[in-house]
Amino acid sequence: MIKKIIALLLLNIPLWGNAQSIEDWQVGINLNPFYFDWNSNDQGLTDVHQNIPNGLGFGLTVEKNWNTHWGIKTGVEYSKQNKKYDDAQYSGNVYLADINMDFKYYKIPLTIQYSHPINKNRYLTFNQGIQFSFLNDYKTTIDDALQSTIFTPNQRVFISKINANDSNNTNPGWIYKKNTFGIIGSVGIKGFLTKKISYSTNLRYEYDLTYSDLDEYYILNKNKANNFRLGLELGLQYHFSLKGCGFCALQKH
């Protein structure tokens, strides 16, 4: 049975994407360099020079248009991002500190896509929708003249700069929320390289409506912060049609 399915799939590959159509199913890959800002209302935080881009994502995309103009786009993406602060006052202390934060997320966007034909091979595209983000890992380092404190999931390592023997390791739980919810949108160009392959270049933004920090244990005076990202989305898509495919016919029997 498995060999039969594989044979039918191989026989039908030439039929997939044999028409240069925006209405085909599209499976692709994307690369997303972006500027990341951890939007906090803490007046004690001062931005320092960031590495630009200070975030990078990559993933898989799935698209399907109902007609020439309207469709949906979703997928899954993995991203990592960094933010630096200086001159921060935290935990009631008056010591100036350097703060360096790294985050790693899995993200699932779901958007409505509008495509406007420019010519037979190129479209202007707009996307707007929602996004679910799942925090996979993080590392926050607070460094001042007296001590270094390193936060990772379920761990806080304190290292004294005054007394080498004065250090400890505790479990504060997660100091950032594991799951966040927000909005995502983009505007860009989609064009065809061949009948089966298209490319896309978009200017994309993301804003998490859910606060990304945890109020019950937060290192910067329990202030609320939101993730914001602005960058490019570069993608390649493979177009195919399910019409007439042997696998679909097999499923009907």
Order of alpha helices (4+ residues) and beta strands (2+ residues): alpha-beta-beta-beta-beta-beta-beta-beta-beta-beta-beta-beta-beta-alpha
